[in-house]
Amino acid sequence: MDFKLTDEQVKLRKEVFDVCEKLAKERPEGFTGLEGVYDTDEGWEYHLRCAKEFAKRGWLSLEWPSEYGGRGTIMDKVFLAEATGYHDVPGVDIFGVLMLAPTLFAAASEEIKKEFLPSIASGERMWCELWTEPNAGSDLAALSTSAVRQGDEYVINGQKIWSTGAHRAHWAFALVRTDPHADRKQKGITFILFDMKTPGVTVNPLLYMDSGHLYNEVFLDDVRVPVKNIVGEENQGWGVTQTLASFERSNLGAIMAMHRQLEDMVNYCNETKVKGEPLARNPLIRNRLAQIACELWAAHALAYRIADAQSRKEMAAFDASAVKVFSGELQARMAQFGTDILGPYGQVKHSKWASFEGFYEKWYQQSFILNISMGTNEIQRNIIAWYGLGLPRMK
Ligand SMILES: Cc1cc2nc3c(=O)[nH]c(=O)nc-3n(C[C@H](O)[C@H](O)[C@H](O)COP(=O)(O)OP(=O)(O)OC[C@H]3O[C@@H](n4cnc5c(N)ncnc54)[C@H](O)[C@@H]3O)c2cc1C
């Protein structure tokens, strides 16, 4: 692939970075990443405000076909992921913009696309993903939430878990079992959309160990959803799921956030002296900084490769798995490195002794998340082994 950008792309990339830099100045105090978006009312309002700013410039639908208001190029979308990641600015709904929209283009009827895409492009409707259940995580096809057809509606009953942002989201895309008698568990699953305000939907918080509220369990009791809200065909939801999962795993925002953190860490090491010598002169620290820089650029190149493959509609499932594994584990190594360098200061926040406003205290605790969410890294390695390397499938 050719990484060289056209003049028009260079201009757009600069514009996107400039707007994000400006929006970053309006960030509520203590706002970081996904926790910033979902944990507080202030953070959620900031997220919606940023979404409106992007929407009015057409940036939430950049890569969409022109009949839906897009310009049709995936690389344009890459710039927004880079700029929001680098400046830690929200506004791009990971579920609606990054996962559901491309899935609708790949699998939904025209009617569904016309009904649901405009409110994603305008940043007005935010989404959550209701897939995982207490007994269906890695083995997602074991899900048991049932949807029984009654006339023009499904009646849905079951429980979902680890539902990121479900307490804020307006709508959900869910997986439900419509045929419990199918000969394989992957058959008989349907992909369906519903309003989180539908009677029978109850959202309970699952607080993070630092008490942040990002995750939830969601109970569905006789939730009535119109049959017309399914994506793809009834009982064929597994195929739709596979399409969406590959969009879910391309991790460019997180990679750009790490570039920023590396820059900040380099500045810190240049400015901070121990026994009269800047940390930047310590060979062990220089070595680890250089190692992280190498790995970060490798992750960046992998993510660009995915964007290129997506734009040519040639993306293999294991491409996204590879970048997900590599960037997720790099994130954990960076968090570990940051806390090592800061020493005892890395363990405090809300204190005058906290470096980086307590960022590493939080990040260290959260850094392993990427190794579990979006399908664990063990499962991604299985995908790479089967589809990428052609190794035999293990039962
Ligand atoms: C922070 C976070 C956010 C999440 N957000 C959402 C969300 O918004 N919506 C949603 O639907 N879900 C969400 N999830 C759920 C996530 O997708 C699941 O946690 C994940 O798929 C693993 O499922 P599980 O937790 O049931 O673990 P299990 O499937 O029980 O796995 C337990 C361990 O066994 C390993 N294992 C299991 N099977 C195999 C195998 N065949 N080979 C090798 N190792 C194996 C796993 O890798 C893991 O280490 C989120 C999870 C987290 C942690």
Ligand as a Chemical Component Dictionary entry (heavy atoms), coordinates in Angstrom:
data_LIG
# 
_chem_comp.id                   LIG 
_chem_comp.type                 NON-POLYMER 
_chem_comp.pdbx_formal_charge   0 
_chem_comp.three_letter_code    LIG 
# 
loop_
_chem_comp_atom.comp_id 
_chem_comp_atom.atom_id 
_chem_comp_atom.alt_atom_id 
_chem_comp_atom.type_symbol 
_chem_comp_atom.charge 
_chem_comp_atom.model_Cartn_x 
_chem_comp_atom.model_Cartn_y 
_chem_comp_atom.model_Cartn_z 
_chem_comp_atom.pdbx_ordinal 
LIG C1  C1  C 0 -14.233 -3.659  29.415 1  
LIG C2  C2  C 0 -15.167 -4.538  28.668 2  
LIG C3  C3  C 0 -16.143 -3.989  27.844 3  
LIG C4  C4  C 0 -17.035 -4.798  27.169 4  
LIG N1  N1  N 0 -18.039 -4.236  26.414 5  
LIG C5  C5  C 0 -18.974 -5.033  25.856 6  
LIG C6  C6  C 0 -20.103 -4.466  25.173 7  
LIG O1  O1  O 0 -20.235 -3.238  25.076 8  
LIG N2  N2  N 0 -21.034 -5.308  24.678 9  
LIG C7  C7  C 0 -20.917 -6.662  24.754 10 
LIG O2  O2  O 0 -21.783 -7.354  24.264 11 
LIG N3  N3  N 0 -19.860 -7.231  25.398 12 
LIG C8  C8  C 0 -18.892 -6.449  25.948 13 
LIG N4  N4  N 0 -17.834 -7.006  26.627 14 
LIG C9  C9  C 0 -17.763 -8.454  26.753 15 
LIG C10 C10 C 0 -16.585 -9.093  26.051 16 
LIG O3  O3  O 0 -16.782 -9.167  24.674 17 
LIG C11 C11 C 0 -16.365 -10.448 26.722 18 
LIG O4  O4  O 0 -15.921 -10.191 28.045 19 
LIG C12 C12 C 0 -15.350 -11.290 26.004 20 
LIG O5  O5  O 0 -15.840 -11.712 24.772 21 
LIG C13 C13 C 0 -14.959 -12.523 26.861 22 
LIG O6  O6  O 0 -16.076 -13.205 27.309 23 
LIG P1  P1  P 0 -16.203 -13.614 28.858 24 
LIG O7  O7  O 0 -15.964 -12.381 29.659 25 
LIG O8  O8  O 0 -17.473 -14.341 29.049 26 
LIG O9  O9  O 0 -14.973 -14.582 29.140 27 
LIG P2  P2  P 0 -14.930 -16.146 28.818 28 
LIG O10 O10 O 0 -15.444 -16.392 27.447 29 
LIG O11 O11 O 0 -15.553 -16.870 29.948 30 
LIG O12 O12 O 0 -13.363 -16.416 28.806 31 
LIG C14 C14 C 0 -12.612 -16.622 30.009 32 
LIG C15 C15 C 0 -11.173 -16.897 29.623 33 
LIG O13 O13 O 0 -11.092 -18.118 28.860 34 
LIG C16 C16 C 0 -10.448 -17.887 27.619 35 
LIG N5  N5  N 0 -11.050 -18.735 26.578 36 
LIG C17 C17 C 0 -12.370 -18.931 26.363 37 
LIG N6  N6  N 0 -12.563 -19.729 25.294 38 
LIG C18 C18 C 0 -11.318 -20.013 24.803 39 
LIG C19 C19 C 0 -10.845 -20.784 23.691 40 
LIG N7  N7  N 0 -11.692 -21.413 22.852 41 
LIG N8  N8  N 0 -9.501  -20.836 23.491 42 
LIG C20 C20 C 0 -8.644  -20.188 24.316 43 
LIG N9  N9  N 0 -9.033  -19.450 25.380 44 
LIG C21 C21 C 0 -10.345 -19.365 25.618 45 
LIG C22 C22 C 0 -10.676 -16.413 27.317 46 
LIG O14 O14 O 0 -9.703  -15.902 26.434 47 
LIG C23 C23 C 0 -10.584 -15.801 28.720 48 
LIG O15 O15 O 0 -9.242  -15.584 29.057 49 
LIG C24 C24 C 0 -16.936 -6.202  27.301 50 
LIG C25 C25 C 0 -15.940 -6.767  28.130 51 
LIG C26 C26 C 0 -15.077 -5.948  28.823 52 
LIG C27 C27 C 0 -14.053 -6.561  29.732 53 
# 
loop_
_chem_comp_bond.comp_id 
_chem_comp_bond.atom_id_1 
_chem_comp_bond.atom_id_2 
_chem_comp_bond.value_order 
_chem_comp_bond.pdbx_ordinal 
LIG C1  C2  SING 1  
LIG C2  C3  SING 2  
LIG C2  C26 DOUB 3  
LIG C3  C4  DOUB 4  
LIG C4  N1  SING 5  
LIG C4  C24 SING 6  
LIG N1  C5  DOUB 7  
LIG C5  C6  SING 8  
LIG C5  C8  SING 9  
LIG C6  O1  DOUB 10 
LIG C6  N2  SING 11 
LIG N2  C7  SING 12 
LIG C7  O2  DOUB 13 
LIG C7  N3  SING 14 
LIG N3  C8  DOUB 15 
LIG C8  N4  SING 16 
LIG N4  C9  SING 17 
LIG N4  C24 SING 18 
LIG C9  C10 SING 19 
LIG C10 O3  SING 20 
LIG C10 C11 SING 21 
LIG C11 O4  SING 22 
LIG C11 C12 SING 23 
LIG C12 O5  SING 24 
LIG C12 C13 SING 25 
LIG C13 O6  SING 26 
LIG O6  P1  SING 27 
LIG P1  O7  DOUB 28 
LIG P1  O8  SING 29 
LIG P1  O9  SING 30 
LIG O9  P2  SING 31 
LIG P2  O10 DOUB 32 
LIG P2  O11 SING 33 
LIG P2  O12 SING 34 
LIG O12 C14 SING 35 
LIG C14 C15 SING 36 
LIG C15 O13 SING 37 
LIG C15 C23 SING 38 
LIG O13 C16 SING 39 
LIG C16 N5  SING 40 
LIG C16 C22 SING 41 
LIG N5  C17 SING 42 
LIG N5  C21 SING 43 
LIG C17 N6  DOUB 44 
LIG N6  C18 SING 45 
LIG C18 C19 SING 46 
LIG C18 C21 DOUB 47 
LIG C19 N7  SING 48 
LIG C19 N8  DOUB 49 
LIG N8  C20 SING 50 
LIG C20 N9  DOUB 51 
LIG N9  C21 SING 52 
LIG C22 O14 SING 53 
LIG C22 C23 SING 54 
LIG C23 O15 SING 55 
LIG C24 C25 DOUB 56 
LIG C25 C26 SING 57 
LIG C26 C27 SING 58 
# 
